[in-house]
Amino acid sequence: MSVGSLIMEPMIVECPRHEGNFDCTPFCNVCEGEQEYEYTETIPCRDCSTPVDHDIWFEELEMCVDCSNKFYTHEDEEEE
């Protein structure tokens, strides 16, 4: 009788940044040119570093929802 392994392998996901191209660039901040990356449930926001759900991070262009709203509504700019 064999004993099952309790070692969990990381889930490897295709990089969504290369969008159907043959390969990603070495400057890709997701996979660094490897075409695949290790999936994690949360990724830090590029502005405030709070953990953001994986799917929301891609949808909001690497930001949390609050930072994305500030960026696109220009709330952080001073009025003249």
N, C-alpha and C positions, 0 to 999 in steps of 0.2 A: 504494500500500500504506500502510495507517495503522499508526502505532506505538501499542501499548497503553500505558495509563497505569499507572505504578507507585505512584500515590497510593492509600493504603488508607483507605477511609471507615470511621468508627467505627460499631460495631453498636449500633443503638438498640433498646431492649427496653421493653416495657410494664411499668409499675410494678406490682409485686405487692401493694403496700400498699392500693390502692383496692379490691381484691377484688370486682370486678364492678360497683362503683358507677360512676355517669356520669363522675365526675372525682375526683381526689385533692385533698386540702386543701393550701393554700399552706404549711402547717406540716410537710408530709411531709419527713422527713430523707433520703429516697431520691431523689425526683424534684422536690421543691420546688414541687409543684403543676402540673408540666408534663405529667403522665400518662405520660411516657416518660423514659428516662435512658440515658446512654452506658454500655454494658456494660464492666466491667473484670473481670479474672480473680480479683483479690483485693480485699478491702475491709478497712480496719483495724478491729480489735476496739474496741468503745466503752470498754472498761475499761483494757486494757493496750497497745493500739495495734499489736499484732502483726498481720501480714497473715493474713487468713482467706479460704479459698476462698469464692467468691461464693455458692454454694448453701448451704454450712454457715452462713454469716453470717445468711442469712434464717431458716434452720431453728432456729438457736440464739438468735434474737432479738437480733441485732447483736453477739454475743459470740463469742469463740473457745470451743472445747470446754472447755478448762481453766477459764476464767472462768465459763462457764455452769454447770459442775459445782459450783464454789465457791458461786455465787449460789443455786442451788436446793437444795444440801445444807446451806447455812448454815455452811460451814466457817470463814468469816471472822468469825463471831460468837464472843464469849467465853462460856465456860460459867459458870454461876452456882454 
